């Protein structure tokens, strides 16, 4: 085992400390560096150990001075400053979010539209990420933008029908998420699963799921009934559930949207057929409520799910 030469080791440490001290004294000529050191009341022996890291902090702070936003950030970790904290006489450095980063974090954590029976990707749908290259979407996107700008003055929703996987639900979920950030209550429900849940709780008198869901469906500021027409129709689901919800929302002028693979004429035919009867009058009543609540739009496009 090689023996350590104590004299050489001592000489090495002395030279290293001398270099660190020189670097520290040189750095202290910068007023911002000096101000930072003095803010922690560091003596020279402590300060010289952290010269390089403190210089990084000063460089980060300099970059932040006239920074217009995250896209222009020059720091190694975008939106963060490498900043020290004094703990038990030692400096510990961590990346601290700047005001723009904090704003972004807060923005992302703001409530989104409530989703029932839908995939997680819809919870993060954003209007800024909508594909605008598809010309078949132009009129729909224009209406959604108009609705966003004018709501709650404009409250007429949309009956959006068209081909499978064309992004109908995503478009409206994105709108709802943006409006939810303005503190409006928005609720997106996958209609077939909603009916299944309501049916399973309808006769359970101690279960408040049915009454709670019905209350929310009737009263939420914004409602999207997704994939209407994909359900098995019963007189109960049509008249007691859908009819009740739509009547209340129509009377109270609450914004209501629908997506479907059926045109509104096809939906009328679908709703008229139950297991026990053909009832065109009650189906027509539902359709008239939908027409009162919405504008009719069609989207025939590529299947984005594939």
VMD Tcl script that draws the C-alpha trace (Angstrom):
set ca {
  {0.00 0.00 0.00}
  {1.42 3.35 -1.02}
  {2.18 5.63 1.89}
  {0.81 9.13 1.84}
  {3.41 11.86 1.85}
  {2.01 14.16 4.50}
  {4.21 17.07 3.46}
  {3.04 16.80 -0.15}
  {-0.58 16.36 0.94}
  {-0.39 19.45 3.14}
  {1.22 21.40 0.32}
  {-1.54 20.30 -2.09}
  {-4.30 21.42 0.31}
  {-2.57 24.74 0.88}
  {-2.29 25.34 -2.86}
  {-5.92 24.34 -3.40}
  {-7.15 26.66 -0.67}
  {-5.03 29.43 -2.13}
  {-6.59 28.94 -5.56}
  {-10.11 28.80 -4.10}
  {-9.47 31.96 -2.15}
  {-8.13 33.79 -5.20}
  {-11.17 32.77 -7.22}
  {-13.42 33.89 -4.39}
  {-11.73 37.30 -4.06}
  {-11.98 37.78 -7.80}
  {-15.68 36.88 -7.75}
  {-16.31 39.30 -4.88}
  {-15.44 42.18 -7.22}
  {-18.82 41.55 -8.84}
  {-21.38 43.57 -6.90}
  {-24.17 41.04 -7.41}
  {-21.99 38.18 -6.23}
  {-20.93 40.20 -3.21}
  {-24.54 41.11 -2.40}
  {-25.54 37.45 -2.59}
  {-22.73 36.37 -0.24}
  {-23.54 39.15 2.22}
  {-27.22 38.21 2.21}
  {-26.23 34.89 3.82}
  {-23.65 36.53 6.11}
  {-20.96 34.10 5.00}
  {-17.38 34.50 6.17}
  {-14.60 34.09 3.61}
  {-13.72 30.51 4.62}
  {-17.28 29.37 3.96}
  {-17.89 31.55 0.92}
  {-14.78 30.38 -0.94}
  {-16.03 26.77 -0.84}
  {-19.11 27.70 -2.87}
  {-17.67 30.22 -5.35}
  {-18.55 28.27 -8.50}
  {-22.08 27.45 -7.37}
  {-22.72 31.02 -6.22}
  {-21.50 32.29 -9.58}
  {-24.03 29.98 -11.25}
  {-26.75 31.51 -9.08}
  {-25.70 35.03 -10.08}
  {-25.61 34.02 -13.75}
  {-29.13 32.54 -13.46}
  {-30.42 35.68 -11.74}
  {-28.86 37.85 -14.46}
  {-30.64 35.80 -17.10}
  {-33.92 36.35 -15.26}
  {-33.70 40.13 -15.07}
  {-35.23 40.96 -18.45}
  {-36.63 37.56 -19.34}
  {-40.04 37.82 -21.09}
  {-41.07 34.22 -20.40}
  {-40.23 30.52 -20.36}
  {-39.66 30.27 -24.11}
  {-36.78 32.74 -23.82}
  {-35.23 31.22 -20.65}
  {-31.43 30.89 -20.85}
  {-30.93 28.90 -17.67}
  {-29.81 25.27 -17.85}
  {-33.06 24.17 -16.20}
  {-35.81 26.12 -17.93}
  {-37.88 28.19 -15.55}
  {-35.63 27.58 -12.55}
  {-32.82 29.36 -10.69}
  {-30.02 27.40 -9.03}
  {-30.41 29.04 -5.62}
  {-28.79 28.43 -2.20}
  {-30.35 27.96 1.20}
  {-28.37 28.24 4.43}
  {-28.82 25.17 6.65}
  {-26.73 24.69 9.80}
  {-23.96 26.94 8.51}
  {-23.79 25.19 5.12}
  {-25.24 26.18 1.78}
  {-27.53 23.74 0.02}
  {-28.38 24.46 -3.62}
  {-31.65 23.56 -5.33}
  {-33.52 24.57 -8.47}
  {-36.20 27.10 -7.51}
  {-39.04 27.89 -9.93}
  {-39.23 31.44 -11.29}
  {-42.48 33.44 -11.50}
  {-43.22 32.19 -15.01}
  {-42.66 28.57 -14.04}
  {-44.83 28.98 -10.95}
  {-47.55 30.47 -13.12}
  {-47.33 27.50 -15.49}
  {-47.48 25.05 -12.58}
  {-50.50 26.86 -11.13}
  {-52.16 26.94 -14.56}
  {-51.73 23.21 -15.00}
  {-53.13 22.48 -11.55}
  {-56.29 24.54 -12.04}
  {-59.40 22.41 -12.18}
  {-60.39 20.78 -15.42}
  {-63.72 19.55 -16.65}
  {-65.07 16.66 -14.63}
  {-65.07 13.46 -16.68}
  {-67.36 10.46 -16.23}
  {-66.48 7.22 -18.01}
  {-63.90 8.77 -20.36}
  {-60.19 8.18 -20.98}
  {-57.49 10.13 -19.14}
  {-56.17 11.84 -22.28}
  {-59.39 13.84 -22.49}
  {-58.74 15.24 -19.01}
  {-55.68 16.97 -20.44}
  {-57.25 18.11 -23.72}
  {-56.27 21.67 -24.64}
  {-57.56 24.04 -27.29}
  {-53.97 25.01 -28.07}
  {-53.23 21.42 -29.09}
  {-56.21 20.98 -31.42}
  {-55.18 19.96 -34.93}
  {-56.23 22.86 -37.16}
  {-54.75 21.43 -40.38}
  {-57.89 19.41 -41.15}
  {-60.16 21.68 -43.23}
  {-63.17 19.59 -42.26}
  {-62.80 20.90 -38.70}
  {-62.57 24.61 -39.52}
  {-66.21 25.60 -38.97}
  {-66.41 23.52 -35.78}
  {-63.24 25.07 -34.34}
  {-64.51 28.54 -35.23}
  {-67.72 27.92 -33.31}
  {-65.86 26.54 -30.30}
  {-63.57 29.60 -30.32}
  {-66.60 31.87 -30.59}
  {-68.27 30.04 -27.72}
  {-65.13 30.34 -25.57}
  {-64.85 34.07 -26.24}
  {-68.52 34.86 -25.66}
  {-69.55 32.45 -22.90}
  {-71.60 32.94 -20.74}
  {-73.32 35.47 -23.02}
  {-73.44 32.76 -25.68}
  {-74.94 29.59 -24.24}
  {-76.08 27.62 -27.27}
  {-74.13 24.37 -27.35}
  {-73.38 21.98 -30.20}
  {-74.77 18.71 -31.49}
  {-71.61 17.32 -33.10}
  {-72.13 14.16 -35.12}
  {-69.93 12.28 -37.55}
  {-67.56 9.43 -38.20}
  {-65.96 7.18 -35.60}
  {-62.70 8.44 -34.07}
  {-62.78 11.83 -35.77}
  {-62.01 13.68 -32.51}
  {-65.50 14.96 -31.70}
  {-65.21 14.39 -27.95}
  {-61.66 15.78 -27.78}
  {-62.70 19.06 -29.41}
  {-65.45 19.76 -26.89}
  {-63.49 18.38 -23.92}
  {-60.69 20.84 -24.79}
  {-63.19 23.71 -24.76}
  {-64.61 22.56 -21.43}
  {-61.15 22.27 -19.87}
  {-60.35 25.86 -20.85}
  {-63.64 27.14 -19.47}
  {-63.16 25.13 -16.28}
  {-59.99 27.16 -15.70}
  {-62.24 30.20 -15.58}
  {-64.07 28.54 -12.67}
  {-67.10 27.36 -14.62}
  {-68.39 23.90 -13.69}
  {-68.00 21.59 -16.68}
  {-69.08 17.96 -16.82}
  {-68.40 15.43 -19.60}
  {-70.27 12.12 -19.41}
  {-70.00 9.03 -21.57}
  {-73.72 8.44 -21.99}
  {-73.94 4.61 -22.14}
  {-71.86 4.24 -18.97}
  {-73.80 6.99 -17.24}
  {-77.07 5.14 -17.85}
  {-75.56 1.92 -16.56}
  {-74.45 3.64 -13.34}
  {-77.79 5.37 -12.84}
  {-79.67 2.13 -13.43}
  {-77.55 0.20 -10.92}
  {-78.19 2.79 -8.20}
  {-81.82 3.70 -8.97}
  {-83.43 1.20 -6.58}
  {-80.83 1.49 -3.82}
  {-82.53 3.91 -1.50}
  {-79.47 4.39 0.71}
  {-77.21 5.08 -2.27}
  {-77.11 8.80 -3.11}
  {-75.22 8.27 -6.41}
  {-78.38 8.52 -8.49}
  {-79.68 11.74 -6.96}
  {-76.21 13.33 -6.84}
  {-75.50 12.54 -10.48}
  {-78.90 13.74 -11.65}
  {-78.49 16.97 -9.70}
  {-75.07 17.60 -11.25}
  {-76.24 16.72 -14.76}
  {-79.11 19.17 -14.48}
  {-77.23 22.02 -12.81}
  {-73.63 22.05 -14.08}
  {-72.76 25.17 -16.09}
  {-71.57 23.13 -19.06}
  {-72.61 19.60 -19.94}
  {-71.37 17.29 -22.71}
  {-73.40 14.12 -23.26}
  {-70.90 12.03 -25.19}
  {-71.85 9.29 -27.66}
  {-75.60 9.65 -27.41}
  {-77.20 7.06 -29.66}
  {-74.80 4.30 -28.61}
  {-77.04 3.28 -25.70}
  {-79.83 0.73 -25.56}
  {-83.01 2.79 -25.42}
  {-85.64 2.23 -22.76}
  {-88.60 4.43 -21.92}
  {-86.92 5.07 -18.54}
  {-83.58 6.19 -19.99}
  {-85.25 8.36 -22.62}
  {-88.06 9.95 -20.64}
  {-87.00 9.86 -16.98}
  {-83.29 10.48 -17.43}
  {-82.57 12.27 -20.71}
  {-85.92 14.06 -20.92}
  {-85.69 15.30 -17.34}
  {-82.14 16.58 -17.76}
  {-82.80 18.35 -21.05}
  {-86.06 19.93 -19.89}
  {-84.36 21.41 -16.82}
  {-81.36 22.68 -18.77}
  {-83.55 24.18 -21.47}
  {-85.72 26.01 -18.92}
  {-82.63 27.37 -17.14}
  {-80.68 28.22 -20.29}
  {-77.67 26.04 -19.44}
  {-75.09 25.24 -22.11}
  {-75.44 21.66 -23.34}
  {-73.36 19.78 -25.93}
  {-73.70 16.35 -27.55}
  {-71.49 14.06 -29.61}
  {-72.89 11.20 -31.64}
  {-72.21 8.94 -34.59}
  {-75.83 9.56 -35.61}
  {-77.31 12.55 -37.38}
  {-80.07 14.22 -35.44}
  {-82.63 12.58 -37.75}
  {-81.07 9.16 -37.11}
  {-81.06 9.88 -33.37}
  {-84.79 10.61 -33.51}
  {-85.38 7.21 -35.07}
  {-83.07 5.57 -32.52}
  {-84.88 7.12 -29.56}
  {-88.30 6.14 -30.83}
  {-87.59 2.41 -30.55}
  {-87.70 0.73 -27.17}
  {-87.98 -2.94 -26.27}
  {-91.70 -2.63 -25.68}
  {-92.98 -0.03 -28.10}
  {-92.45 2.49 -30.86}
  {-92.99 6.00 -29.55}
  {-92.29 8.69 -32.10}
  {-94.00 11.43 -30.12}
  {-91.72 11.14 -27.09}
  {-88.68 10.81 -29.31}
  {-89.69 13.96 -31.19}
  {-90.03 15.78 -27.85}
  {-86.40 14.90 -26.96}
  {-85.15 15.99 -30.38}
  {-86.91 19.34 -30.10}
  {-85.17 19.96 -26.79}
  {-81.80 19.09 -28.33}
  {-82.47 21.48 -31.22}
  {-83.44 24.19 -28.77}
  {-80.16 23.73 -26.87}
  {-77.68 23.28 -29.74}
  {-76.34 24.13 -33.17}
  {-76.01 21.12 -35.51}
  {-72.50 20.35 -36.85}
  {-71.06 17.40 -38.75}
  {-67.48 16.07 -38.69}
  {-66.54 13.39 -41.20}
  {-62.79 12.88 -41.02}
  {-59.97 10.42 -40.51}
  {-60.06 7.94 -37.62}
  {-57.58 9.50 -35.17}
  {-57.77 6.53 -32.83}
  {-55.90 4.41 -35.37}
}
mol new
graphics top color blue
foreach p $ca { graphics top sphere $p radius 0.5 }
foreach p [lrange $ca 0 end-1] q [lrange $ca 1 end] { graphics top cylinder $p $q radius 0.2 }
display resetview
